[in-house]
């Protein structure tokens, strides 16, 4: 183990923790110490040609005094210049008064500013207070219960009672601030002598006025007629220790499914909108600032994202035509505001992670007992099982008698001590740190924003080769060139480096028994490391993946006439990928055989480089016009994109120097491969929005697209959509209900989009050169493969979506609801055509011969309110869908298989699991008396007892229901017409996916949570974590000890056999069946965060605008039905044999100046 590395990691983490604690301590002490010293000691104050307001702000930061004035007081004043060293506050105020003619009065910690005769002395005045009472009502005169009332600039406040009344001590000429959920905040100046106020709050219509980014435009949320969900990234991200955008979106958007393949640092994610769209797969189109992103979402820094909009139906996505069949994810990055003061922000996050769910292995005694129960007399490596059991019992009674943890008997070594193989492999505490910095500002004609980000993650494997690092740099500038022309430039650079040990053999860690020694073993006088997963990982080579993405985005915005906006966008994106794979030949000790072995015959080394170059041009414009109550907006545009990809790979074997792998420094055969691919798309698009009196909404979209992926005669496609909406509450007859339901909109849409998700050149016959078999003269001649059959007339898959839904806002905008029902039909899916004679020697070419239908719904609910000073909110979203094959011409025989997810048949529901219905375990009474041998095997079944075809069962084996009644259990001819004794026993589709989020705040404290889960899912899983001793020479886990023996006939698992799945009876026992179908439903606590914002009256004294500290937990709890060691949310392909899922605990702070 690399102890220096561990020491350095620990030292770094400790230092960071100490720094954070020290910073917080100093800030909490700032109010009493720093503020007092600045007020009483000499002050140096220098401003040059500075506005009066900025001069006040700078003096406030230095002294801690707050300046109180009306904006009109400073109107028309010239800039000031002051240079005073070691002066007093009175000296500075005198100079400012001389230059501006303003009058100043010190009141406690506040300096009041007014017009009038300049003053030369500034005596401190103790502010007088008075009791002010009043009533807070809504715009209909009804009292508001629990409204917040506080004195501006102080922490003094109260809440209204049951009648909307309040009473509060208020300074003379102070200002009251009144707020309540669902209403606009109102400020009320209190005049001299005024002791009673009546305040009427106005309803907050911000939710209705919210603007949402859609294709090539923005629209008011109230006017949307398609199915669109939008989230603010800062709200979704909060203080979570999650570095990737995709992981943050999981559970946040209904209909957006995010799944993980593993928990490794920088691991990839899969995205899906509203379920399966095509049997050819595909992911949503992801656009960053209106342009497809060529890298993965892992590259984008969430701190650079303003909002994420998901377009889910054809009406909202058809404007992107060619690639929007799987939905569209629009990412809008942060820009800058004009006339904004320079603002700097810094935030960090430090998190520690551990595997959330590792399996627990059986003890050595339990494991060897299982060997005996399954029939082993001598283990494969020569140990006597009976002797081993005796030694283990002795060791358990007196461990000190075997100080080495093993015994030798008859020339054989018997391992006795229990080890923790999983912990030796995954014992590190993962550490992640994230730092983000940005600076932004703007003047009347220009604005800018620059950001830098760094994320570094160390994984949990016991090696320094398990890591992920990401670097982000982004710059944005917008400048008004003329009164009608604005230019924008956005430069982005993303870089990630990922390392993973080449010897990271997860399956070996899973299979190894608990007696396997971890350290050195002396073989023939030489110490060799035991061949555990941990040792082979540390001794092996490393795989590295480097990705860099350089993106240039330029835009011109012209407003030649009123209500017309013209846009021209150009994007260049260069994605560069490098990959190395180095697998060392490792010499190790086999602890079972007590022998020397090697992991492979030779070391291997591979290097690969791949480059993607992408360019895009968008030219589009919009024009809005209103005629009486008729409102029109027309959008027209043109888009073209080109994509080029090429790669080069080289590999070799037998390194001359294992510590310096090189293609040229090897003795093995050196091989090279290369390839390239390119395609282009072009399209014309348009959108017409119309509304009458803001009540009746109509939207027409259309795109005429071409793709070079299709034959020349089939490249163009037209994809239209229509959506309508009715804002019911805008009707005059609904006016009496508007106070309770301010917004209710019914909407519907229908539209068609295209799918070009196939590889290029499918219509061109191609031949591949390969090396043939070795000849007698030790040569491998180069030969050409026979070209496959191609079709010259296939074209787009088309996806037609029908969507109906409603949007609701009620109870003073405290309750909001959105609901959608959808049906999606995918027509003309590309697959191989009708089966051809086997004698042809080639597969059928691609043809548009399959259809798919999916139906589902989405529901989103949210509630926000306050109780006194406590503000709270809670949200819930739910999504479900089903998908069916409605046409498939390439499987007329109706073939079905449990293990082949690519086998389709008409009428099939996607995700079906075919299997047997479990009856029970065979018992001794099922066999003819006297026919079983001493080991309860090889008996004869009684008449009428069914058995699996080709298998002679024993007591403890699995009996299945004989569904077809012929006495033989089989799969028939594996078709839907003759499935034998199989039936549909489950479905692995994720059903009823949901998310629950909420939070509350009180004073400066806040708490938030996020839950996410799946309501229904069936999983058929098979490996060592599911079934005991699944593979020969495998192991047993604690949760698998309830297996059949002659003394445990009511067991959960069937009897065990020496060779695991290689044994015919064992293989028959673990066929897909109802008993071992796993319930994949789960509820996961995704995040818990507690934060505190340092009060403004403390941090303003040291020039800080905002400072927040927090602690957070990510994935702390999961409630599921999975066997120990398996995570329900990880892609089932890993089956627990991959990088484990992580739980993380974090702290950090964010600061802005």
Buried (B, 14 or more C-beta within 10 A) or exposed (E): EEEEEBEEBEEEBEEBEEEBEEBBEEBEEBBEEBBEEBBEEEBEBEBEEBBBEEBBBBBBBBBBBBBBBEEEBBEEBEEBEBEBEEBBBBBBBBBBBBBBEBBBBBBEBBBBBEBEEBBEEBEEEEEEBBEBEBBBBBEEEEBBBBBBBBBBBBEBBBBBBEEBEBEBEBBBBBBBBBBBBBBEEBEBEBEEEBEEBEBBBEBBBEBBEEBBBBBBBEBEBBBBBBBBBBBEBEEBBBBBBBBBBBBBBBBBBBBBBBBBBBBBBBBBBEBBBBBBBBBBEBBBBBBBBBBBBBBBBBBBBBBBBBBBBBBBBBBBBBBBBBBBBBBBBBBBBBBBEEEBEEBEBBBBBBBBBBBBBBBEBBBBBBBBBBBBBBBBEBBEBEBBBEBBBBBBEBBEEEEEEBEEBBBEEEEBBBBBBBBBBBBBBBBBBBBBBBBBBBBBBBEEBBBBBBBBBBBBBBBBBBBBBBBBBBBBBBBBBBBBEEEEBBBBBBBBBBBBBBBBBBBBBBBBBBBBBBBBBBEEBEBEEEEBBBBBBBBBBBBBBBBBBBBBBBBBBBBBBBBEEEEBBBBBBBBBBBBBBBBBBBBBBBBBBBBBBBEBEEBEEBBBBBBBBBBBBBBBBBBBBBBBEEEEEEBBBBBBBEBBBBBBBBBBBBBBBBBEEBEEBEBEEBEBEEEEEEEEEEBBBBBBBBBBBBBEEEBBBBBBBBBBBBBBBBBEEBBBBEBBBBBBBBBBBBEEEEEEEBBEBBBBBBBBBBBBBBBBBBEBBBBEEEEEEEEEEEEEEEEEEEEEEEEBBBBEEBBBBBBBBBBBBBBBBBBBBBBBBBBBBBBBBBBBBBBBBEEBEEEEEEEBBBBBBBBBBBBBBBBBBBBBBBEEBBBBBBBBBBBBBBBBBBBBBBBEEBBBEBEEEEBBBBEBEBBBBBBBBBBEBBEBEBBEEEEBEEEBBEBEBEEEBBBBBEBBBBBBBBBBBBBBEEEBBBBBEBBBEEBBBBEBBBBBBBBBBBBBBBBBBBEEEBBBBBBBBBBBBBBBBBBBBBBBBBBBBBBBBEBBBEBBBEEBBEBBBBBBBBBBBEBBBBBBBBBBBBBBBBBBBBBBBBBBBBBBBBBBBBBBBBEBBBBBBBBBBBBBEBEBEBBBBBBBBBBBEBBBBBBBBBBBBBBBBBBBB
